[in-house]
Amino acid sequence: MTESSGATVSTPSELSARPVRFAVIGTGGMGGHHARNLANLPEVELTWLVDVDLPRAEALAAEIGGKPTASMEEAFASDDVDAVLIALPTFLHRQATELAASYGKHVFCEKPIARTSEDGQAMVDACEKAGVTFMVGHVVRFFPEYERLKQLLDEGTLGQIATVRAYRTNPPVMERSPWFADVEKNGGVVLDLMIHEIDTLRWFFGDVERVYAQGLSFLPIHEKRDYTQASIRFRSGVIAHVEATWAHATHRTFIEIAGQYGLATYQSEDAATLVIEPTDGIEWLPTGTKVAQRTYLKPSAAAPHLKEVRHFIECLRTGEPVRIDGVEATKALTVANAVLESMRTGKPQFFNEDGTLATA
Amino acid sequence: MSAIDGRPIRVAILSFAHGHAHAYAAALLASPDAELVVIADENEERGQNASATYGAPWVADYREVVTRDDLDAVIICSENARHKEMTVAAANAGKHVLCEKPIATNVEDAIEMVEACKANGVKMQIAFPVRFNAATVALKDAVLSGRIGQPLAIAARNPGTCPMDWFVKPELSGGGAVIDHTVHVVDVLRWMFGAEVDEVYAEIDTRIHDIEADDTGLLMLKLSNGIPVSLDTSWSRPANNPIWGGVEIEIIGETGVLSLDAFHNNIQVVEINGPSNRLIPAEVSGDPEMIFAFIDAVKNDTPTQVNGVDGLRAMEVALAAYASAESHQPVTITHANV
């Protein structure tokens, strides 16, 4: 182990010789999903499940193993944690990351990195100071469709790119978890959903020059439905139209890239490989036409959430840099917050060449 | 002008510079109430071809046509910058006018056109076929009947292949993709909501084709009823795209979402000796209904469903978009008095 700021940090050679011991912080939707993935990995030992809702952690521990606790400090102070996976509400990311770093734990944090760019930068600084690896879970970079598009772009198949259209739809998630509707604390649909497209498009096209956005996040309706549409102009000249919504009935993603030499389009429902069509619950309209729900599935061998965590573990073991570090994630967050600010003020937001927001 | 009883409405098409003229000619032939009397085109080859296809004589100079006594109305499909001279000449000769969109390339010309038609007591319609498209009509009905509750936001696009030719010469077209493709969706929104576009922010550039005109455009609009709208106008479909492009309007509402893809009703064809993928419209809806509505208005002496002011208001949005793209700031749209 190496010493940094008083805490010991597990080294690549140590972690190559034995399973990586994980504490999962937050055992809700994403945390539970990650914990189940980790529990099945031979290169991982899932040692702690942390949740302020202790019964929830206990229930999960009974299912997949690990020690339940309501205290992050208890887990971090123990001698059986190398790395933590943070899946808390956004506004708690900074506190948890800084605490983990202070104990010398490597950090994998769910997206978005934080609520504010200042918080994101503070997390980057804390991990750097502690000498721990820090990765942010921008999982779209691990989806085979987007990896393939990135390759297509790198190969120059479409020539100079003119315009991109991307969206991500989801049902009104605030009906299930009201904290999502708290734009002040969590950034609403922009920081939770649109940040996927923002990070992906930054990965594809580089830094952003200016944004302009409009939508519902600052209207009273946002407690029931949230939707944002953004115009993003990249320094490379690419013009992007990005939408994120918690106002649709189903989850769907779309990206279309138009260039000099052609057009590439991907829509998750068009690409579905399995469709479920229940015949109960059909709604009959007065005209006699029926409205039925179809569920479009795309069972993937790729399992992107598993892939991103395995990538993190691989980097811990080799010492290689992670695909999405805190700096990249903070740049995406800065763009996302500029989208919110443009929506709030009705004015375009401009960026400096280093990715920071230009003050008017 | 009084109603014309008992005989078909006699129509001339002035110029086939805009390819839509072919759909309009076909609709005239299909209408029992209309007769295509003559085709004017200063381009002899184009005029002769149209004459042979649609069975009407060809004349080179439109000015000889508009003054004919055996004519009730004209359909103008010239280059955008020439709409004004043809409209004013036809109106002064007492002929009703259906003019291709955009109405003109600048506000002054549009006002002159509207006033010439008014002064001569002739009808004026702008060719906005999308609001006559059956799926678009159904979209409006669904919105107004409350199918999705209160409409909250709209994402629209009207992408297409690049038409090249005079369309990419700003002195003839007034711009590029933005002036070409802004007006259809703006017209549909104005018609659907009875609202104006108050403000526009736009990103516009030339990034696909080696042309003088813009080919890439993204407009962010605010309607006077408060609804935000995005509109992609780009000529972003490759020349060998299976179909010309499309009109898509998605309306996000309080209790649901309506997604229009107005020209999506196609049959996919793969030919062993042809293109690997071609889309053939199963039904053409929009152009014929739009022509029939014009003929009906002339025949019954009723107001046209789309008038010159509608054309002006849609064009004003495109012109403001160009100004916004220059300044990188939202532009408040001033509506010219007419």
Chai-1 contact restraints between the chains, C-beta under 6 A:
chainA,res_idxA,chainB,res_idxB,connection_type,confidence,min_distance_angstrom,max_distance_angstrom,comment,restraint_id
A,A162,B,R207,contact,1.0,0.0,6.0,A-B,restraint_1
A,A162,B,I208,contact,1.0,0.0,6.0,A-B,restraint_2
A,A162,B,T216,contact,1.0,0.0,6.0,A-B,restraint_3
A,T163,B,T216,contact,1.0,0.0,6.0,A-B,restraint_4
A,T163,B,S234,contact,1.0,0.0,6.0,A-B,restraint_5
A,T163,B,S236,contact,1.0,0.0,6.0,A-B,restraint_6
A,Y212,B,Y201,contact,1.0,0.0,6.0,A-B,restraint_7
A,Y212,B,M220,contact,1.0,0.0,6.0,A-B,restraint_8
A,Q214,B,M220,contact,1.0,0.0,6.0,A-B,restraint_9
A,Q214,B,P228,contact,1.0,0.0,6.0,A-B,restraint_10
A,L216,B,L152,contact,1.0,0.0,6.0,A-B,restraint_11
A,Y227,B,A153,contact,1.0,0.0,6.0,A-B,restraint_12
A,Y227,B,I252,contact,1.0,0.0,6.0,A-B,restraint_13
A,Q229,B,A155,contact,1.0,0.0,6.0,A-B,restraint_14
A,Q229,B,S230,contact,1.0,0.0,6.0,A-B,restraint_15
A,S231,B,E203,contact,1.0,0.0,6.0,A-B,restraint_16
A,S231,B,L218,contact,1.0,0.0,6.0,A-B,restraint_17
A,S231,B,M220,contact,1.0,0.0,6.0,A-B,restraint_18
A,R233,B,E203,contact,1.0,0.0,6.0,A-B,restraint_19
A,I239,B,E203,contact,1.0,0.0,6.0,A-B,restraint_20
A,I239,B,T216,contact,1.0,0.0,6.0,A-B,restraint_21
A,I239,B,L218,contact,1.0,0.0,6.0,A-B,restraint_22
A,H241,B,L218,contact,1.0,0.0,6.0,A-B,restraint_23
A,H241,B,S230,contact,1.0,0.0,6.0,A-B,restraint_24
A,H241,B,D232,contact,1.0,0.0,6.0,A-B,restraint_25
A,E243,B,A155,contact,1.0,0.0,6.0,A-B,restraint_26
A,A247,B,I252,contact,1.0,0.0,6.0,A-B,restraint_27
A,H248,B,V257,contact,1.0,0.0,6.0,A-B,restraint_28
A,A258,B,S236,contact,1.0,0.0,6.0,A-B,restraint_29
A,Q260,B,I208,contact,1.0,0.0,6.0,A-B,restraint_30
A,G262,B,P238,contact,1.0,0.0,6.0,A-B,restraint_31
A,L263,B,P238,contact,1.0,0.0,6.0,A-B,restraint_32
